[in-house]
Amino acid sequence: MPAMKGLLAPQNTFLDTIATRFDGTHSNFILANAQVSQGFPIVYCSDGFCELTGFSRGEVMQKSCACKFLYGPESSPAVILRIDQALEERSEFKDQIMFSKKTGEENPLYTVV
């Protein structure tokens, strides 16, 4: 049986479909478990996300999908607050935020929650 690399969730057809369809298509994304409200842990991250941020899959998995590990000195406190609110309210949110790569290099990203 083929294993889905980087997938840390019980078998879920939706997650499998998203991961299979979009990974390797120059898509940089994470998938989180919305049923675990404390932190919404990351259960899948694409190869592109790892390349973009400089973090390995093992370093990303089970961290909060708010990606606090990517916040840097240039990350907007107002946008960070809105990300947290959107997760808490389970509502859609789109904005651009300055994230830091593992190397500390700043990288502006458009974020959809």
C-alpha positions in Angstrom: 0.0 0.0 0.0 1.6 3.4 -1.0 2.3 5.7 1.9 1.5 9.4 1.7 4.7 11.2 2.7 4.3 13.7 5.4 0.7 13.0 6.2 0.0 12.7 10.0 -3.7 12.1 10.2 -6.0 9.2 10.1 -6.9 8.1 6.6 -9.0 11.0 5.2 -10.1 11.0 1.6 -10.3 14.8 1.5 -6.7 15.3 2.8 -5.5 12.5 0.4 -7.2 14.2 -2.5 -5.8 17.7 -1.8 -2.3 16.4 -1.1 -2.2 14.2 -4.2 -3.7 16.8 -6.5 -1.7 19.8 -5.5 1.7 18.6 -4.2 4.4 18.9 -6.9 2.5 21.5 -8.8 4.5 24.4 -7.5 2.0 24.8 -4.7 3.2 25.8 -1.3 0.7 24.8 1.3 0.0 23.2 4.6 -3.1 21.3 5.8 -4.2 21.3 9.4 -6.5 19.4 11.7 -9.4 21.8 12.4 -10.9 19.3 14.9 -8.0 19.9 17.3 -8.8 23.5 18.3 -5.7 24.0 20.4 -3.2 25.1 17.7 -4.8 23.4 14.7 -1.8 21.2 14.2 -0.3 20.8 10.7 -1.0 17.3 9.4 0.5 17.8 5.9 3.0 20.2 4.3 3.8 20.2 0.6 7.4 19.9 -0.7 7.0 23.5 -2.0 6.3 24.8 1.4 9.4 23.1 2.8 11.5 24.5 -0.1 10.0 28.0 0.4 10.5 28.2 4.1 13.7 26.2 4.5 12.2 24.0 7.2 12.1 20.2 6.8 8.8 18.4 6.9 9.7 16.9 10.3 10.2 20.4 11.7 6.8 21.6 10.4 4.5 18.7 11.2 2.3 19.1 14.3 3.2 22.8 14.7 0.3 25.3 14.7 -1.1 26.1 11.3 -0.8 29.8 12.3 2.9 29.3 11.4 4.1 31.2 14.4 7.5 29.6 13.8 7.7 31.8 10.6 7.0 35.1 12.3 9.8 37.5 12.3 10.5 41.1 13.3 8.7 42.4 10.2 5.6 40.3 10.7 2.6 42.7 11.2 1.1 42.3 14.7 -2.3 43.3 13.2 -2.2 40.6 10.6 -1.0 38.0 13.2 -4.0 39.0 15.4 -6.4 38.6 12.4 -4.9 35.2 11.6 -5.5 34.0 15.2 -9.0 35.4 15.1 -9.9 33.7 11.8 -8.6 30.4 13.2 -10.6 30.8 16.4 -13.8 31.8 14.5 -13.1 29.2 11.8 -13.6 31.9 9.2 -11.8 32.6 5.9 -9.1 35.2 6.0 -6.7 36.5 3.2 -3.8 38.9 3.6 -0.1 39.3 3.0 2.3 38.8 5.9 6.1 39.0 6.1 7.3 35.5 7.2 10.9 34.6 8.0 12.6 31.6 6.4 14.6 29.3 8.6 17.7 31.2 7.6 16.1 34.4 9.0 15.6 35.9 5.5 12.3 37.8 5.3 9.9 36.7 2.7 6.5 38.3 2.0 3.7 35.7 1.5 0.1 35.9 0.6 -1.7 33.8 3.2 -5.2 32.2 3.1 -6.7 30.8 6.3 
